[in-house]
Amino acid sequence: MAISSRADLEAFWMPFTANRQFKANPRLLSRAEGMHYWTPDGRKVLDGVAGLWCVNAGHGRKEITDAVSRQLAEMEYAPPFQMGHPPGFEVASRLVKVTPRDLDHVFFANSGSEAVDSALKIAIAYHRVRGDAARQRLIGREKGYHGVGFGGISVGGMVNNRKFFGAMLPGVDHLRHTLDLEHNAFSRGVPEWGAHLADDLERLVALHDASTIAAVIVEPVSGSAGVVLPPKGYLQRLRSICDKYGILLIFDEVITGFGRLGAPFGAQYFDVVPDMITAAKGLTNGAIPMGAVFVRKHIYDAFMHGPEGVIELFHGYTYSAHPAACAAALATQDIYQREGLLSRAAELSKRWEDAVHSLRGCPNVIDIRNIGLVAGIELQPRAGAPGARAYEAFTKAFEQGILIRISGDVIAMSPPLIITPAQIDELVGKLGEVLRTVA
Ligand SMILES: Cc1ncc(COP(=O)(O)O)c(C=O)c1O
């Protein structure tokens, strides 16, 4: 359908969007290939965010489209409860080859939010099936983003995602976040200062007692709250405190999974093995919705007791391991392997770092953060109008032919992993031009 008037936009209640502002001045995308989108009027836009941190292999991958259409023609749907289909088992076996160590079982969902809520439920149920039912408390972190289910917003730490929705899950507490411009502004890669912030978990153990705590969930690198990096040694410290007290550690790798940092998962990049990893986005290159929870062997094994005819986990989705999503995931993994994309960010990260740090000195830039193929550029908020300056940069960037993301006054970039050095220069060069025009 060609959109010709505002009335055509009315019915769609857009997610995480200022609907009236958008509908008064819409930004539409209608085609995509490689590193680019095109607008309906034919303007080419360089994708600086891999769609929404998901199109890691770039747009329009015919191999994925063909695999999905073949699967839909062969069998569009099969029930996942008490029944199975070959692509579900194939994709599971394939995926656990790229996960760290013994994270060798996978539970499928359809989004990052569902993956997170599944992981939280698995954590609580895990302790219960082992006879430790008092461990029900979940620990998240300030500024964390874990999707929009009630579990995810409860452990999440972004105020606007929480304050409208009443009571959260009971028994949740939060670690302090790790963003500190006073100590760490303009760090290149992970900041040196702040590993001790992980000791917040000791404080929460002292307050609640470890015997009540089921799991801690953190993003190895927070994306949605504006690219917050773990200080050097922080994740290791969190791991050892969890080990000390028998608390499960969940890494939410919806953004960092599938090559974003230069390794398949952040867990490998940081050399810290969590008990569970949640993933989505890059799992299917964004082509078909799919989420996953990878669990360590001891977690899966803990459920495999009792009579064999009894369902071990009363949880799942109509579309868990949907055949079309499995086909998309398999084709995506083929591309990642063949093109070396799960490690490509490591090759480009120095070039990326130098490019984004060249924006230091642009008006109102108060911090630049980078890791792998991720960057956050924080702007000084305008007095009394938080977010307005970054929003102006975002709209001007789109007019100039680059797609970026904003969260508050932080500009985030996470391009497809196929970006070339020349395209890095183009993306960052155009952003610099834009920033110089934003007062
Ligand atoms: C770390 C993290 N967890 C969970 C989610 C939620 O994923 P979805 O939007 O697919 O539900 C996101 C989305 O950006 C995310 O970044």
PDBQT file of the ligand as one rigid body, heavy atoms in Angstrom, charges set to zero:
ROOT
HETATM    1  C1  LIG A 501      19.490  -7.119  26.172  1.00  0.00    +0.000 C 
HETATM    2  C2  LIG A 501      18.099  -7.239  25.621  1.00  0.00    +0.000 A 
HETATM    3  N1  LIG A 501      17.256  -8.121  26.146  1.00  0.00    +0.000 NA
HETATM    4  C3  LIG A 501      16.015  -8.280  25.693  1.00  0.00    +0.000 A 
HETATM    5  C4  LIG A 501      15.555  -7.535  24.633  1.00  0.00    +0.000 A 
HETATM    6  C5  LIG A 501      14.160  -7.711  24.156  1.00  0.00    +0.000 C 
HETATM    7  O1  LIG A 501      14.123  -8.293  22.928  1.00  0.00    +0.000 OA
HETATM    8  P1  LIG A 501      12.765  -8.249  22.059  1.00  0.00    +0.000 P 
HETATM    9  O2  LIG A 501      12.559  -6.828  21.665  1.00  0.00    +0.000 OA
HETATM   10  O3  LIG A 501      13.065  -9.172  20.911  1.00  0.00    +0.000 OA
HETATM   11  O4  LIG A 501      11.680  -8.773  22.930  1.00  0.00    +0.000 OA
HETATM   12  C6  LIG A 501      16.416  -6.608  24.035  1.00  0.00    +0.000 A 
HETATM   13  C7  LIG A 501      15.968  -5.786  22.905  1.00  0.00    +0.000 C 
HETATM   14  O5  LIG A 501      16.593  -4.850  22.492  1.00  0.00    +0.000 OA
HETATM   15  C8  LIG A 501      17.716  -6.446  24.551  1.00  0.00    +0.000 A 
HETATM   16  O6  LIG A 501      18.560  -5.545  24.042  1.00  0.00    +0.000 OA
ENDROOT
TORSDOF 0
